[in-house]
Amino acid sequence: TYTQEVNTSTTELIYGYPEAFSIISYVGFSVDIIACIVVIITYSVFSELHTFFTYLLLNLTTVILLGDAVFLLGQIVLSVIFDDIFCQVLAILLHYLFLCRFIWMSVLIWNITRHMYRASQFIPLKKTATCPHLLYYMLIGWLLPAVIVGVVVTVNYSVPGSVGYGADGSCWVTEVIALGVSFILPLALSLVFNIVLFTYSVAVIVKISRKGLGKSSDQ
């Protein structure tokens, strides 16, 4: 029947690989979810681990957990029955959570680079940060992707066919231009940002190491 054909090809249509590989995604995402839960519990239970970086790491871990859980549950539901509305909602959620994942990675590397700069300038580092400082990071990590997705969703329902959430049986952004502007471009900017900051951090580490070696040789 038509329903059986849709169910059989759901994994390949939505996730881009044959149904035979679905078990790999089930196992992989399940392990990832368990690992995220362990990390969250560990950092939540041991108070000595509560630092500013920990709060940022927990946000990244949470968004990875949510993204994996939504992807996995969506795959399970769609393997049983395909629904257009559910597919659109799944596409929007995945779009938001994947953007959050990239932006939170950038937030973490920005925080690390900021500490590296302070260390290179011999500025004392604080173990904790003020609440407004943490709130600033959280607004960037959670609100910025929401703004992007909110604009895309508005365009999607204002101009039919412009974005293509859930179109042609694919629970993702199907229109090439929309995908490029709303996902690939932010991803590319995030990667460039991370590479630049990583390069700077490595340069700072090398600089500090050379200063340490210079002092040791003088002694």
Residue pairs with C-beta under 8 A, 6 or more apart in sequence:
3 81
3 82
6 82
6 169
7 79
7 80
7 81
7 82
8 19
9 19
10 19
10 75
10 78
10 79
10 82
10 169
11 17
11 18
11 19
11 21
11 22
11 25
11 75
11 79
12 18
12 19
13 169
13 170
14 74
14 75
14 78
14 87
14 169
14 170
14 171
14 172
15 22
15 25
15 75
22 75
22 79
25 71
25 72
25 75
26 72
26 75
29 68
29 69
29 71
29 72
30 72
32 64
32 68
33 65
33 68
33 69
33 72
36 61
36 62
36 64
36 65
36 68
37 65
39 57
39 58
39 61
40 58
40 61
40 62
40 65
42 49
43 49
43 50
43 54
43 57
43 58
44 58
51 127
51 128
52 111
52 126
52 127
52 128
52 129
52 133
52 134
53 108
53 111
53 112
55 134
56 104
56 107
56 108
56 111
56 137
57 108
59 104
59 107
59 137
59 138
59 141
59 142
60 101
60 104
60 105
60 107
60 108
60 141
63 97
63 100
63 101
63 104
63 141
64 101
66 97
67 94
67 97
67 98
67 100
67 101
70 90
70 93
70 94
70 97
71 94
74 86
74 90
74 94
74 171
77 86
78 86
78 87
78 90
78 171
82 169
84 166
85 166
87 166
87 169
87 170
87 171
88 165
88 166
88 171
90 166
90 171
91 165
91 166
91 170
91 171
91 172
91 173
92 149
92 153
92 165
94 171
94 172
95 149
95 152
95 165
95 172
95 173
95 182
95 183
96 145
96 146
96 149
98 183
99 145
99 148
99 149
99 183
99 186
100 141
100 142
100 145
102 186
102 187
102 190
103 140
103 141
103 144
103 145
103 186
103 190
104 141
105 190
105 194
106 190
106 193
106 194
107 137
107 140
107 141
109 193
109 194
109 197
109 198
109 201
110 193
110 197
111 137
112 197
112 201
113 197
113 198
113 200
113 201
115 125
116 200
116 201
116 204
116 205
117 200
117 204
118 124
118 125
119 125
119 204
119 208
120 204
120 207
120 208
148 182
148 186
149 182
151 182
152 163
152 173
152 178
152 182
153 163
153 165
155 162
155 163
155 178
156 162
156 163
156 164
156 165
156 178
161 167
161 175
162 175
162 178
163 173
163 174
163 175
163 178
163 182
164 170
164 173
164 174
164 175
164 178
165 172
165 173
165 174
166 174
167 174
167 175
168 174
172 179
173 179
173 182
173 183
